[in-house]
């Protein structure tokens, strides 16, 4: 038998010692493996969605995961930390329901949003071993896009069942130097609370998610006042947007189209320049024709014309 015990980890205000309060447990009979949250590492917090009786929270931060062998059973202890919950009114699905509008009327391309992608899991077995969850392909796998993070909207797809949103995930992980499908977007995140690290939009990881996963981002109104923006009013602008468009083509392996487009633009520029030169030559030919007509009518020789118009003759461009 495998037992998973969930406990809340708090710090005693008097002694400073950690205190663990039971939240609930799961008993698995005849089950050889169970899915467990990963233990967090420095700079990489892990979260778990779980509803316990008597507690309003759904989202908990994982403190640690331990195994504790017992008689004829394996016990896994999952220690959790209580977190402030995001009010449901800030999820896109609820925003649309309250306004009775489709997603396109609220959310637009290039807007910055928060997306709940979820977290990876480990597998704990009846002998106390931890394994990767690669056999559980219906869960989020290692190297898939994890956790709650900012993203850039590229497309909004309205459907009767539930609206879909195509997004480019944003990561603070430094990309390879020659990576053409990432764009630094740090300058666009100035007003985003909790996202002040250098950050890049990863155009190889474009994903389509439901409106239920989209959250209004937390925005700094002043140095002290922060609130979520249900209007999704902060968007990527200027040259960063242009770079994203090119990076998207590289991200979907259509980089050759960029070269084709650049070549076409160069050809158009050359054609425009040649057309301007042809028009200039036609004007000059017309002017020479007028000069010949004037000379013929006046019956003057070329030398006589040069004497009459010495300055003008010097500047005739043949």
Residue pairs with C-beta under 8 A, 6 or more apart in sequence:
1 27
1 28
1 29
1 72
1 73
1 74
1 126
2 27
2 28
2 31
2 32
2 33
2 34
2 73
2 74
2 75
2 76
2 124
2 125
2 126
3 25
3 26
3 27
3 28
3 70
3 73
3 74
3 75
3 76
4 25
4 26
4 28
4 34
4 36
4 75
4 76
4 78
4 124
5 22
5 25
5 75
5 76
5 77
5 78
6 22
6 23
6 24
6 25
6 26
6 50
6 52
6 78
6 80
7 20
7 21
7 22
7 23
7 77
7 78
7 79
7 80
8 20
8 21
8 23
8 79
8 80
8 81
8 82
9 18
9 19
9 20
9 63
9 64
9 79
9 80
9 81
10 18
10 19
10 20
10 21
10 82
11 17
11 18
11 19
12 18
12 19
20 79
23 52
23 55
23 80
24 52
24 53
26 34
28 34
32 125
32 126
33 123
33 124
33 125
33 126
33 131
34 76
34 123
34 124
34 125
35 121
35 122
35 123
35 124
35 133
35 136
35 139
36 65
36 76
36 78
36 121
36 122
36 123
36 124
36 130
37 46
37 47
37 48
37 62
37 65
37 78
37 119
37 121
37 122
38 46
38 62
38 65
38 119
38 120
38 121
38 122
39 46
39 62
39 64
39 65
40 46
40 61
40 62
40 63
40 64
45 61
45 62
45 147
46 61
46 62
46 119
47 59
47 60
47 61
47 62
47 83
47 119
47 147
47 148
48 59
48 60
48 61
48 62
48 78
48 80
48 119
49 58
49 59
49 60
50 58
50 60
50 80
51 57
51 58
56 85
57 82
57 83
57 85
58 85
59 83
59 85
59 86
60 80
60 81
60 82
60 83
61 80
61 81
61 83
62 78
62 79
62 80
62 81
63 79
63 80
63 81
64 79
65 76
65 77
65 78
65 79
65 122
66 76
66 77
66 79
67 74
67 75
67 76
67 77
67 124
67 128
67 130
68 75
68 76
68 77
69 75
69 128
74 124
74 125
74 126
74 127
74 128
76 124
86 215
86 228
88 94
89 95
89 98
89 230
90 215
90 216
90 228
90 230
91 211
91 212
91 214
91 215
91 216
92 103
92 106
92 107
92 113
92 163
92 165
92 211
92 212
92 214
92 215
92 216
93 162
93 163
93 210
93 211
93 212
93 214
95 106
95 216
95 230
96 102
96 103
96 106
96 163
96 211
99 105
99 106
102 158
102 163
103 156
103 157
103 158
103 163
103 165
103 211
104 156
104 158
106 230
106 231
106 232
107 113
107 153
107 156
107 165
107 214
107 232
108 153
108 156
108 232
108 235
109 153
109 154
109 155
109 156
110 152
110 153
110 154
110 235
110 236
110 237
110 241
110 244
111 152
111 153
111 232
111 233
111 234
111 235
112 150
112 151
112 152
112 153
112 188
112 189
112 192
112 217
112 232
112 234
112 235
112 236
113 150
113 151
113 153
113 165
113 167
113 214
113 215
113 216
113 217
113 232
114 148
114 149
114 150
114 151
114 214
114 215
114 216
114 217
114 218
115 148
115 149
115 150
115 151
115 167
115 169
115 209
115 213
115 214
115 215
116 148
116 213
116 215
117 140
117 144
117 145
117 146
117 147
117 148
117 149
117 169
117 207
117 209
117 213
118 140
118 146
118 147
119 140
119 146
119 147
120 133
120 139
120 140
120 141
120 142
120 144
120 146
121 133
121 136
121 139
121 140
122 130
122 131
122 132
122 133
123 130
123 131
123 132
123 133
123 135
123 136
124 130
124 131
125 131
132 142
133 139
133 141
133 142
134 141
134 142
140 146
145 169
145 202
145 205
145 207
148 215
149 169
149 170
149 171
150 169
150 170
150 189
150 192
150 195
150 199
150 217
151 167
151 168
151 169
151 170
152 167
152 168
152 170
152 185
152 201
152 236
152 244
153 165
153 166
153 167
153 232
154 166
154 167
154 168
154 206
154 248
155 165
155 166
156 163
156 164
156 165
156 166
157 163
157 164
157 165
157 166
157 208
162 210
162 211
162 212
163 210
163 211
164 208
164 209
164 210
164 211
165 208
165 209
165 210
165 211
165 214
166 206
166 207
166 208
167 206
167 207
167 208
167 209
168 201
168 202
168 203
168 205
168 206
168 244
168 248
169 201
169 202
169 205
169 207
170 185
170 189
170 195
170 199
170 200
170 201
170 202
171 199
171 200
171 202
172 197
172 198
172 199
172 200
173 200
174 198
174 200
175 182
175 200
175 202
180 247
180 250
180 255
181 202
181 203
181 204
181 247
181 248
181 250
181 251
182 200
182 201
182 202
182 203
182 204
182 247
183 200
183 201
183 203
183 240
183 243
183 244
183 247
184 198
184 199
184 200
185 199
185 200
185 201
185 236
185 240
186 197
186 198
186 199
187 240
188 234
188 236
188 237
188 240
189 195
189 196
189 199
191 219
191 220
191 234
192 217
192 218
192 219
192 220
192 234
193 218
193 219
193 220
193 226
194 218
201 244
201 247
202 251
203 244
203 247
203 248
203 250
203 251
203 252
204 251
205 251
206 248
206 251
206 252
215 228
216 228
216 229
216 230
216 232
217 228
217 229
217 232
217 234
218 226
218 227
218 228
218 229
219 226
219 227
219 228
219 229
219 234
220 226
221 227
236 244
246 258
249 255
249 257
249 258
250 258
284 317
295 302
295 305
300 308
305 313
306 313
